[in-house]
Amino acid sequence: MKLAYFRKSKHSLKRTIENLKIEANKLGLIIGGKIDLSGGRGSVFQIGNPDWFGNLMSVDSNLIGFLPTSVVVKQKDSDVLVGVATSSALKSLTKDPAVSQLATQVDGKLKQLVHSTASVEALKPNKVVLYATTSCPYCKMEASWLDEKKVAYEEKFVDLNQQEADEMVKKTGQMGVPVTQINYEDGDEEFIVGFDKGQLGSILNIVS
C-alpha cells in the first residue's frame, strides 16, 4: 500500500515553499497551519478544502483523521522533495463509494499541487498488473474496462498460482481481489485495492 507520494523539486527549498503557497491559492486550497522541521530542513503544511471535510463528516465522522492533508517540503541531501500522504489508508477503512470518490478527488488535487509546486510533470505509469481470481466478478469488470480503454496489463490469477497469491499479500497485506499494481517510470509502485475506476482513470490518464 503506497502511503505517500514524493517528487523532486526543480527549485531551492525557499523557492519551493513560496511556490507551494502560490499554487495552493490557485487551486482553491487553504493552508491551515505550518510546522517547521528541525534544523531548517523544511516545513509541513496542513492544506485542505472546507468541502472535503464537510463531505467526509456527513458520511462518517470517524474517518476524519484519515483524510490526507499534510504536504511536506524538505531538504534531503542536495535535493528538495515535495510530498503528500495518499488516501490509501482512508480507502482501506470503508467500502462507501462516496468516501472512495472523495478520496480520489483529494489525491488528484494534492498531487496536482505537488507537481505545480515542484515544476514537474506527473509520474508516468509503465506497467499495470491486475491480481485477480477466475471467479471474481469485479476482477472481470476491471479487466473488461482495461480492455475497453486499450490499457495493456498483465493479469495474475491468485487462485491458480500460490506464489503470486503470496506475492500480492506480501506487497499489500490484502487477501481480497482485485488488486491493481501500477509501476512508474522511476521504479516506484502503487497498489489500488478494489475496482476503483476513478483512481485508475486518474493515474492512467483515462477520460471516462
C-alpha positions in Angstrom: 0.0 0.0 0.0 1.5 3.3 -1.1 1.0 5.8 1.8 2.9 8.9 0.4 3.8 10.5 -2.9 7.1 12.5 -3.3 8.6 14.4 -6.2 11.9 16.2 -6.5 11.6 19.9 -6.9 13.5 21.9 -9.6 13.9 24.8 -7.2 15.6 25.7 -3.9 13.9 25.0 -0.6 12.9 28.6 -0.2 11.5 29.0 -3.7 9.7 25.7 -3.4 7.9 26.8 -0.3 7.0 30.1 -1.9 5.6 28.1 -4.9 3.5 25.9 -2.6 1.7 28.9 -1.2 1.1 30.4 -4.6 -0.1 27.1 -6.2 -2.3 26.2 -3.3 -4.1 29.5 -3.7 -4.6 28.9 -7.4 -6.2 25.5 -6.7 -8.6 26.9 -4.1 -6.8 25.2 -1.2 -6.4 26.7 2.2 -3.1 26.4 4.2 -4.4 26.0 7.8 -1.0 25.7 9.6 2.7 25.1 9.3 5.2 23.1 11.4 8.9 23.8 10.7 11.2 20.8 10.7 14.3 20.9 13.0 17.5 22.3 11.6 15.8 24.4 8.9 15.3 21.3 6.8 11.8 22.3 5.6 8.2 22.5 6.7 5.0 20.5 6.9 1.8 22.4 5.8 -1.7 21.5 6.7 -3.7 22.0 3.5 -7.3 21.4 2.7 -10.6 22.4 1.3 -13.7 23.0 3.5 -15.9 20.9 1.2 -13.6 17.9 1.7 -14.1 17.9 5.4 -17.8 18.7 5.3 -18.5 15.9 2.8 -16.5 13.4 4.8 -18.1 14.4 8.1 -21.6 13.9 6.5 -20.7 10.3 5.6 -18.6 9.1 8.6 -17.0 11.5 11.1 -14.9 8.6 12.4 -12.8 8.8 9.3 -11.8 12.5 9.6 -8.3 11.7 10.9 -7.5 9.6 7.8 -8.1 12.3 5.2 -4.7 13.3 3.8 -4.0 17.0 4.5 -0.2 17.2 5.2 2.1 18.4 2.5 5.8 18.4 3.3 8.6 20.4 1.6 12.0 19.1 2.8 15.7 19.2 2.1 17.3 15.8 1.7 21.0 16.0 0.9 21.2 18.1 -2.2 17.6 17.5 -3.2 14.4 19.3 -2.3 11.4 17.0 -2.1 7.7 17.8 -2.1 5.4 15.1 -0.7 1.9 14.3 0.3 0.1 11.5 2.1 -2.2 9.4 -0.1 -5.7 8.3 0.7 -4.8 4.6 0.7 -5.4 4.2 4.5 -8.8 6.0 4.2 -10.0 3.8 1.4 -9.0 0.6 3.2 -11.3 1.5 6.1 -14.5 1.9 4.2 -16.5 0.5 1.3 -18.6 3.6 0.9 -18.5 4.8 -2.7 -18.9 8.4 -1.6 -15.8 8.2 0.5 -13.9 6.5 -2.2 -14.9 9.2 -4.7 -13.8 11.9 -2.3 -10.5 10.2 -1.6 -9.8 10.0 -5.3 -10.6 13.7 -5.7 -8.3 14.7 -2.8 -5.5 12.5 -4.1 -5.8 14.1 -7.6 -5.8 17.7 -6.2 -2.9 17.3 -3.8 -0.8 15.5 -6.4 -1.6 18.4 -8.8 -0.3 20.7 -6.0 2.9 18.7 -5.7 3.6 18.8 -9.4 2.9 22.5 -9.8 4.9 23.4 -6.7 7.9 21.3 -7.8 7.5 22.4 -11.5 7.5 18.7 -12.7 5.1 16.6 -14.7 3.1 13.7 -13.2 4.9 10.4 -13.0 4.1 8.2 -15.9 3.0 4.6 -15.3 4.8 2.0 -17.5 3.3 -1.3 -16.3 -0.1 -2.4 -14.9 -0.6 -5.8 -13.2 -4.1 -7.0 -12.2 -4.2 -9.5 -9.4 -7.5 -11.4 -9.8 -9.3 -14.8 -9.3 -11.1 -16.7 -12.0 -14.4 -16.3 -10.2 -14.2 -12.7 -9.1 -16.9 -10.6 -10.9 -15.2 -7.3 -10.0 -11.9 -8.6 -11.5 -13.7 -9.4 -14.7 -15.3 -6.0 -14.7 -11.9 -4.3 -14.3 -10.3 -6.5 -17.0 -13.1 -5.6 -19.4 -12.8 -1.9 -18.6 -9.0 -2.0 -19.1 -9.5 -3.8 -22.5 -12.2 -1.3 -23.5 -9.8 1.6 -22.7 -6.9 -0.2 -24.5 -4.7 -0.4 -21.5 -2.0 -3.1 -21.7 -1.8 -5.1 -18.5 -0.6 -8.4 -17.0 -3.3 -10.5 -15.3 -2.2 -12.8 -12.4 -4.8 -15.3 -11.1 -4.0 -15.8 -7.5 -6.4 -18.8 -7.1 -4.3 -20.7 -9.7 -0.9 -19.7 -8.5 0.0 -19.7 -4.8 3.3 -18.0 -5.4 1.5 -15.0 -7.0 -1.1 -15.0 -4.2 1.7 -14.9 -1.6 3.3 -12.1 -3.6 0.1 -10.0 -3.6 -0.3 -10.4 0.2 3.3 -9.6 0.9 3.2 -6.4 -1.2 -0.2 -5.1 0.0 -1.4 -7.0 3.1 -4.6 -7.7 1.2 -6.3 -11.0 0.8 -9.2 -9.9 -1.4 -9.2 -9.1 -5.1 -9.0 -7.2 -7.4 -5.7 -5.5 -6.6 -4.0 -3.4 -9.3 -0.3 -2.8 -9.2 0.9 0.3 -11.0 4.6 0.6 -11.8 6.0 4.0 -12.5 8.9 5.2 -14.7 11.0 5.9 -11.6 10.7 2.4 -10.3 8.1 3.2 -7.7 4.9 1.2 -7.2 1.3 1.9 -6.2 -1.4 -0.5 -5.3 -5.2 0.0 -5.8 -7.5 -2.2 -3.8 -10.8 -3.0 -5.5 -12.0 -1.8 -8.9 -11.6 1.9 -8.3 -12.4 3.3 -11.8 -11.9 6.9 -10.7 -8.4 6.4 -9.3 -7.4 4.1 -12.2 -8.7 6.7 -14.7 -6.8 9.5 -12.9 -3.5 7.5 -12.8 -3.7 6.1 -16.3 -5.0 9.4 -17.8 -8.2 7.9 -19.0 -11.3 10.0 -19.7 -14.5 8.1 -18.9 
